[in-house]
Amino acid sequence: MTHHAAIMLAAGFGIPVLAALNARLGANIGGPAAAAFVLFVVALACAAVAMVLTGPGALTRLPGQPLHLFGAGALIAFYVLSITWIAPVFGVGNAVFFVLMGQLASAALIDQFGLFGARQVALSPLRVGGLAMMAVGLAATQFAPRE
């Protein structure tokens, strides 16, 4: 496993943990939006430290970037707000299950068409089969009879 895969595995591991922690914070303080705000303040501080350590010069190239590239911020806000509100009532596992299903579908489309400048990877029958097996496996973890 390359270091890239290991980092992404850790990031994937963190998504349900993030959901559970922020959902609990939102429930504890009685404000999911406030919990999301706190999460973003902490995330901003962490990103600022990483930027300072790696060189803030990239910020000088922000002007002139296509506006749609800034949509990622809105998407992460939507994810954090929705998981913070939904997880306490729907369950972390159920919420993350549907997030993962959406990730599989959107990743396949982005790769297939090389959207947003991503490397284009054809959606071959083998990839479709693999995605279908992943979807069935995810569903089995959520909809299997509970003991």
LINQUI-V161741 format. One record per helix or strand of 3 or more residues. SS is the DSSP state (A for helix, B for strand). FROM is the first residue (numbers start at 1). LEN is the number of residues. If there is no record, write none. Layout:
ss-><SS/SS>
from-><FROM/FROM>
len-><LEN/LEN>
This chain:
ss-><A/A/A/A/A/A/A>
from-><3/32/56/67/92/115/125>
len-><27/23/6/24/22/3/19>
